[in-house]
Amino acid sequence: MNELHAPVIVLDPTDNVAVARVNLPSGTNLTAPLLQVESAVGRGHKIALRPIASGAPVVKYGQIIGVATRDIAAGELVHTGNLAISAVNLQHEFCVDAKPTDFVPEARRANFMGYRRPNGKVGTRNYIVIISSVNCSATVSRAVAAHFTRAGELAPFENVDGVVALTHAGGCAMGVGSEGARLLTRTLAGYALNPNVGGVLMIGLGCETNQIPGILAEHGLSEGQGLRTMTIQQSGGTRRTIEAGVAAVRAMLPEVNAVARSLAPASELMIGLECGGSDGYSGISANPALGVASDLLIRHGGTAVLAETPEIYGAEHLLTRRAATPEVAQKLLARIAWWEDYTARNKGEMNNNPSHGNKAGGLTTILEKSLGAVAKSGSARLEAVVEYAEMVKDHGFVFMDTPGYDPAAVTGQIAGGCNLIIFTTGRGSTAGYKPVPCIKLATNTPMYQHMSEDMDVNCGTIVTGDASVQQVGEEIFAKILAVASGERSCSEGFDYGDNEFVPWQVGAVM
């Protein structure tokens, strides 16, 4: 068996663990490296390359992922029974790996077919969104959207991708101007301004804390043909509001449909880099391949937004090295400090994951998971750090502070302006995120084959040695351009995306 197809993957010469490509029964004799398997090691899990003493660091990716909780023999499975998180005491160097972008010459840059908006932004889809200002208007908002799904009224409007209700559990019982209220209003306004949105109807109850006029004023929005508002109390109740909402959407349809796809530069693409249901292969295959695609998009003038602050914990030193300025690095560390305080106040800890599924797939500590997750961002310079749902204004690689919970993280990225989501998964996540298409990348071939109708790209060919990270990254970049131009992703084929709008809830509920 050649080195490329060896049964284990050694990621760095300094590592004292390797990752199993295949299931390794106890007693198996390996020749590359020369090793006998002392305890069964499942595919994606770690095997000790040499003896590791109790209390000694366990090293993967050339980085410490935890410490041995007992003596570990060479050839033994390394997982939750003998590995635990160590104290995070990282050396943060600023800007040392920040290299200017090697842009593709303008004449050779990629294009896609998108929907150009009056403000110059370009969407990859063309939706009408019904936004509820408060939980109390959620039922009415969903009823308005459902009318167009059931009645078939969209059939004559071939340029309209759908009508979707964006409902949530908040909007009242919060202080005006509180942290929670600011995050919610910023999220709602961000969706209204997303380039994938051609028309907006905001529906409130009328007496809620989160008043619609306040949202519009705070974020520079104004009513017109493309943005209409109403409240249930002012409209005369549930039935009348639904009727008025249907009429409002019906009136928007001709104008929204009048916008057709046209040629646009790839610089107008802003992709959200996301992972969920990760496994031991995530940091080896799909995540680094997405990093290649991210770097390619940035070289073509586009933007990539990494998120999930709790899931870069322990790997943030790799990002501070890539920061464009010391101020950008300091802002990232300030968000890490906020999370450490936030989890402590809520009697939690930053090592609250890997989750059950992550551990079943081979991940043991948050340090290991974070090191793999950061690979999604490639090697580009970190241009900016933004807060949750904050509008992303910089081009290039940007970090957004979000929770690690996938729907909440992606909701923030879309509110920040992302018009495409790229989602890596090893266990098989299936969500979608209207009004933005979501491309799913499988980290391993068995899962891709088992869930082939839900996965867009198989990155498991990297694990088997049949393709390089660079080759799969280029395949992902081509898929990004195709889906941006209208090709339906697998999650769109199943009509996912009606239930994944999850604004981050923080602060006191009064």
JOJO-V69980 format. One line per field, one symbol per residue. phi: phi as a letter, one per 30 degrees, with the letter a starting at -180 (. if undefined). psi: psi as a letter, one per 30 degrees, with the letter a starting at -180 (. if undefined). burial: # if it has 24 or more other ideal C-beta (glycine too) atoms within 12 Angstrom, else .. A space follows every 50 residues. Layout:
# JOJO-V69980
phi = ???
psi = ???
burial = ???
This chain:
# JOJO-V69980
phi = .dddcedbccdaeddcbbcddbdcdejdcccbddacddbebdeiccbdda ebdeiddccbiibdclbddadcdeicdcaddbbbdcddbcccccidcdce ddddeedcddbbcbcdcedjdbccbbcccccddaedcdddddddddeddd diddedcdccdlcbcccaccjbhbddidedddddddddddddcdddccab bcbcdkcdddddedddddcicbdaecbbbabddddjjdddddddddddde ddeedddddcdbdbdddddbcccbbahdbdcedccddddddddddddddc jdbbcdbiedccdjbddddddcddbedddddddddddddddddddchcbd cdbddededddjdcbdddddddddeddibddddabbdeidddcdcjdbcc dbdddeddddedddddjdcaccbcaccjdbdbbeccdbcccddbdededd bddccdbccdddddidaceddddddddddedddedkdddddddcidkdbc dbddcbjdcd
psi = kleeglfljjfkffkgllkkelkjlkfkkkfjljkkjekkjlkflkkkfl kjlkflkkkkgglkfalkflkklkgkkjaffgklklkjiljjkkgfgjkk kikkkefgkllljljklfgflklfljlkkjkkflefgeeeeeeeeeefee fgffefifgkflkkkjllgaflhlkkfleeeeeeeeeeeeeefkfgkfkk jkkleegleikeeeeeeegglkkaefjlllleeefgaeeeeeeeeeeeee ffeeeeffjlklkllffgkjkkjlklhlaffefedeeeeeeeeeeeeefg gakkjkaiefggkfgfffeefgkeleeeeeeeeeeeeeeeeeeeeghalf hfllleeeefffkelfeeeeeeefffgbglkjelkllkgkkkfklakkkk jllfjeeeeeeeeefffkgkkkjkkffhkgllikgklkkkjkfkeeeeee hfffkekjgffeefgflleeeeeeeeeeeeeeefffkkleeeeghlffgg jikkjllkj.
burial = .....######...########.#.....#..#.#.###.########## .#...######.######...########..#####.#.#.#.##..#.. #.......#########...#############################. ..##..#.##########.###.#.....##################### ######.#####.###..#.#....#######..#..#..##.###.### .##..##.#.#..##################################### ########################...##.###.##.##..#.......# #####.###.################################.####### ################################################.. #..############.#.#..###############.#####...###.# ######....
